[in-house]
Amino acid sequence: MTSDIRLISGLTILLAGILAAFALGALGATTSPSTYLPATAASTSPVPAFKHIFVIVMENKDYGSVLGGDQAPYMSALAQQYGVATNYYGIRHPSLPNYLAMIGGDTFGVTSNCTDCFVSAPNLVDQLEAGGKSWKAYMEDMPSPCFVGDAIPLYKQKHNPFIYFDTVRTNPARCNKIVPFTQFVTDMQTNAVPNFVWITPNMCNDMHDCPVSVGDTWLKTWVPTILQSPAWKDNGALFITFDEGSGTGGCCGNAAGGRIATLVISPLGRAGFSSNVQYTHYSLLRTIETAWQLPLLGRANCDCALPMADFFTLPAASKP
């Protein structure tokens, strides 16, 4: 009798899990973080413990308009040499919710490019500092460190997610790590780049207000600086992604911001690798957190947000 009860109890738990998974898919992008299935060991693959991570976010272009033609020869060459995610999606429209998702694990109910919709919630900066990792965000054409607001025409606050989080904006020591992009040149020359580097090009160079070719040329100017640096060569990684595409293409129960090109560039990566695994901005956040053994934020803590581990090979000393 006891064994029968245990069997029935086990089947009940299994059935509950299946029903929860079905409900997750049915609820789609409106599901709150608290109802998401937690990440399981089975869905977590090893990610290298990078010494430095660089993230560059471009703007408003579909996968096909970037890698489907001849407008972005430099990005196409990087995709062929390193890694490209062919099934990666933005979270929603417009821009700002995607940026918040990338460092906060949620859109926090933001559905516009508001400039005063500040967020009181844990974020990647909290995690990085708690984990002993240095960081800095470089914003092209930002007038000064910790600048709040827009500086027309080339700098828009909506592309700077860090300034929206209260624990960053209201903390002078943190806020002054959000700096104009001109500081990037100095930090690279003096080998003073932090562990985590975020780069937002201006409204033209990120392809938002200018053609794909302009952004591609900008990347061709600055990406080699990263790839030639000791910070990248010594177990580093560079992710180049876009905030959103067009339309409502999506996946994973919480992404409907269009299919976008995402490049994964690392000396630890698989050369010429193309992944068709479904990824989102929550996957990118989880990849960073997994690499540095940080807690998973919000919707990054979900089986629907796999870490981008298939792109990497572990250093020899780290292999089992």
N, C-alpha and C positions, 0 to 999 in steps of 0.2 A: 504493500500500500504506500509506504514512504517513498519508494523509488518511483511509483506512478505519479505521486504528487510532485516530485522533483521534475519529472519529465514534462508534466503539464505546465509547471511553472516556467521551465526553460523555453517551451514552445510559445508560451504567452509573451515572454520577453522578446523572443525572436520576431513574433508577429508584430509587436509594438514597434520594433525597430523598422520593419518593412513598411508599416503604415506611416511612420514618421518620415521616411525617405520619400514615399509617394506624396505626402503632404507638402514637403519641401519643394518638390518639382512643380506641384500645382500652384503653390502660392506665388512663385516667381519673384520678381524684383521687389515686391512690397513686403516680403517677409522680414521681420525684425531680427536683429542679430541674436537675441536671446533664444529664438526658436530654431536657430540653425544647428544642424548636427555637428558635434565636436569632431575635430580631426582625430583620426585613429592612427595607430602605429602602421597599419597596413598601407595607408595612403601617404606615408611620409618616407621619402627616399633621402639618402644622404646628399647634402649640399656642402661644398667645400667651405672651410672657415676662412673666407677671403680676408686679406689684410686691409684692402681698400675696396670700396664699392662706389662707382660713379653712376649717376642716373641723369640722363638728358631727356627732357620731355619736349616733343614737337607738337604741332597743332593741326587738328581738323582735317586730316587727310585719310581716306580709305586705303586699305592695303593695296588695292589694285592701282591706285593713282600714284603710289610711291614705288612699288616693286613690280608693277605689271606693265611697265613701258620703259621709255628711255629718258624720262625726265630726271631721274635720280641715279645717275651712273655710279656715284660714289657709294651710296647706300646699297645699291645692288651688288657692288663688288664686295662690300663688307659682309653681306648676306651669304655670298658664295664662299668666302674665305672662312667665316666664323659660324655663327648660328642664327637662325631666324625662326620665330614662332609664327606659323602660318594660320593658326586658329585662335588668335588672341583678340579679345573684345574689350571695348570701353564699357563703363558701367551704365552711363545714361547721358543725356544731353541736358544742359550745355556743358561748358568747360569745368567750372568750379567743382561740381560734385565729384568729378573724376580725380581732381587733384587732392581733394580731401580724402577720398578713398585710398589713394596711394600712400598716405602717411598716417591715416587715422583708422582705416579698416571699416569705414562707413561713410555714407553721404550726409548723415545727421539731419535728414529731412530737408536739406538744401536743394532747391530745384531751379535756381537762377544764378546769375553771376553777380550776386549782391556783394557790396563792399562793407556792409556793417553787420553781417550775419556771423558774428564770432561764435566760436565753439568752445564749450567747457567740457573737455573730454581727454582721456589719455591719448597719446600720440607717439609717433616713432621717436621724437626727440626725447621724451620721457624715458623710453626704453634704452636708447643709445647711451644716455648719460648714466642711467642706472647700471648698464652693462659695461661701463668703462670705455665706451667708444666716443671718439671725438667726431664732430660734424660741422658742416658749414653749407649754407645755401647761397649760390651765386646767381644773381638776377641781372640779366643784361639791361642796361639803361635805367636801372633803379637809381634814383638821385642820390641816396645816402643810406647807410646801414639802418635797419629798422624803420624804413620809411613806410608810412601807412597811407593808402590811397593810390590813385592813378597819377601817372605822369605822362600825359598825352604828348605825342601819339604812340610812343614805342613801348612804354611800360604800363602794364595793367595788373592790378592787384590780384585779379581772379586767377592768374597763373602762378601765384605765390601762396601755396597752402599753409606755409609755416606761420605767416602773420595772422591767420584766422584763429589759431589755437591760443586760448587765454594763457596757458602755462608757458607759452613761448613769448607772445607779444608783450605781456605785462612783466616779464622778467628781463631786465636790461642786459644781464650777462648773456642770456640766450638770444634775445632779440638782435643784439649786435653781431650775431653770427649769421644773420641774413644780410648779405653784403652785395654791393655792385659787382658785376662780372669782371671789372677791371682788376679786382683783388685776386682773381683766379690766376692771372698771369704772374703776379708777384709770388703767390704761394707755390705755383709750379716751379718757378725759377729757383726758389729757395728750398725746394723739396719739403714744403711745410703744409702740404695738403692733409686734411683730416682723414679719419677712417671712412667716413661717409660724406660723399660729395654730391650735391644736387645742383643741376644747372638748368636754368630757364632762359632760352634765347629771347630776344625782343620780338615784338609783334610782327616784324617782317621776317627775321631770320628763322622764326619757328614755323614758317609757312602759313601762318594765320592770315596775314594781309598781303602776302607776296607769293609768287609761284613756287612750286615744288623745287624747281631748279635753284632758286635763291637759298632755300634752306639746305639743300644738298651741298651747295658751295660752302656755306657756313660750316657744315659738319666736316667737309674736306679740309677746312682751315684749322679746326680745333681738335678734332678727334685724333689726328696724328700726335698732337702735343700730349694727349693722355697716353696713347699707346707707346710712346717713346719714354715715358716717365718710369722711374724706379717703382713708384707706387702701383702702377698697373702691372709692370713686368713681374713683380714679386707677389704672385698669387692674388692679383687683383681681378676685378670684373667691371665691365661697362655695359649698362643697359640703355638702349635708345628706344624710346617708345613714343606714342602719340596719345593725347588725352582722349580723343574720340574720333570716330569716322562719321559717316552719314547713314541715315536710315536707322532701323531698330534691330539690326542683326545682333545676336547675342548668344549666350549660353549660360549654363551652370546655375540657373534659377535666380540669378541676381544681376545679370549684365545684359543690357540692351542698347549699348552705345555705338554699335557698328564695329565691323572688323578692321583692325588696325595692324600696321607693321610693327614688330618689336624685334630688335636685334640683341643678341646676347654675345658679348665679345670678351673673351677671357683666355689667358694662356693655359688655363685649366680646362677649357672647353673642348668640345669635339669639333674638329675642323670640318667645315663644309656641311654642318649638320642642320637638318630641317625637321622641326617637330610639328606634328599635327594634333598634339594634345590640346584640349580646350583650356585656355588660360585667360585670366582677367587681371585687372590692376590689383585685386586682392591676392592673386597668385604671386605677383611681383613683391608685394609687401611681405608675404609669407616666406618667400625665398630669402629676403634680407634677414628676416627674423630667425629663420632656421639656420642660416649660415653662422649667425652669432649667438645662437642659443638664447634668444630673447622670447618672452611670452608672446603668444599670438593675439593680435588685436582684432576685436570685432569679427567681421566676416572673413578675415584671413584664417580664423579658427574654425574651419569648416572643411569637410571632405570635398566640397565643391570648389575649393581653392587649393589645388595641388601646388606644391613647390616646384619650381622649374628645374628639377634635379636631372632630367634626362639630357640637359645640355652639357653637363660637367663630368669630368673625371677627377677623382680625388688625388691629391699628391701621394706619392709612393709611401711616405711615412704614415699616412692616414688610412691606407687601405687595410682591410681586415687581414 
